[in-house]
Amino acid sequence: MDIKIKQLLELALSNGASDVHISVGEWPKLRVHGVLANVTNFGEVSDEAMTEMLMTLVDEEQKKILLEDRELDFSISTPMARFRANMYFALGRLACSLRVVPNEIPVLKDLNLPEICANIINEKQGFVIVAGPTGHGKSTTVASMLNQINENLNSHIVTIEDPIEYVIKPKKSIISQREVHSDTLSFENSLRSCLRQDPNVVFVGEMRDLETISSALTVAETGHLVFSTLHTNSAAQTIDRIIDVFPEVSKSQIRTQLATVITAVISQRLLPSLDGGRVPAVEVLIANPAVRNSIREGKNFMIDNIIQTSSDLGMISLESSLATLVKTNKVKEEIAMSYALKPDELQNRLRSQKFQI
């Protein structure tokens, strides 16, 4: 690794940055609490020198894949932290985005997530999906849940990631972390073979295509607890996305399969907080009979209403979570409104005298 890039990564860590952006021909940038800022003291570097510096982040095999595919996902381990990286070309110039992954996995209770999230990991089988936009803490939430299983249960946890982000150190559990390209050829291949590896818990880093989603559903259906992530904005949209990826002739079967295995959907956002950090707003869907029937019958439009009327089961709507953050003086009202999927509903909750925290 080039010394200037090493110094840039150290600067990112010392400033609490979540992401680092390095592009040939531009100032490097750090994202701190969701806001991008230029690193203007990086010094003048020619385009050729910047390209060479970025290439020190990859080995020869990775360089070959990058030049062939024009993009590459990989990870970098340093004594300071790990970084999930994506290197790509834009207008013919090389660029790299790096996500900071702390060496220590946060404790679940320190993430300010609803208590129901801790209860979900006690399930013996099923399908748990953590959803949300890029950069809103999905990987951290899943890593914390997996590590809590690791600390408390004698399980075999198999993860399939591209690339591996948090490294889970074995405690009570056996940990088998597999990285696509280096440890396995694909998500699909790894999911097919993991059934012969005697797993209790399986984490699929991201469900990107029909084959991966289908394989993940099958693993959950065979009596395992499966975790995965999706880039969706709500629980209802998550269910729709899974079903819509399949051809029309298969949708009825997939609805039945998903209704059988789904355990929970946790959809989260990270909002700028009044104390200068970020705080999660979380929607939680728990698969009760009403939810399963809605999925099975293709009536996913009913899911939002089920969430709103099932708080006694631990379900939480996004607007309810946002309203709580405002009422407890953790975020500004205008910030909460900008993240709401149903602004009118949030407005009503904030104005209601009957609202209880």
Buried (B, 14 or more C-beta within 10 A) or exposed (E): EBEBBEBBBEBBBEEEBBBBBBBBBEBBBBBBBBEEEEBEEBEEBEEEEBBEBBBEBBEEEBBEBBEEEEEBBBBBEEEBBBBBBBBBEEEEBBBBBBBBBBEEBBEBEEBBBBEBBBEBBEEEBBBBBBBBBEEBBBBBBBBBBBBBBBBEBEBBBBBBBBBBBBBBEEEEBBBBBBBBBBEBEBBBBBBBEBBEEEBBBBBBBBBBEBBBBBBBBBBBBEEBBBBBBBBBBBBBBBBBBBBEBBEEEBBEEBBBBBBBBBBBBBBBBBBBBBEEBBBBBBBBBBBEEBBBEBBBEEEBEBBBEBBBEBEEBBBBBBBBBBBBBBBEEBBBBEBBBEBBBBBEBBBEBBEEEEBEE
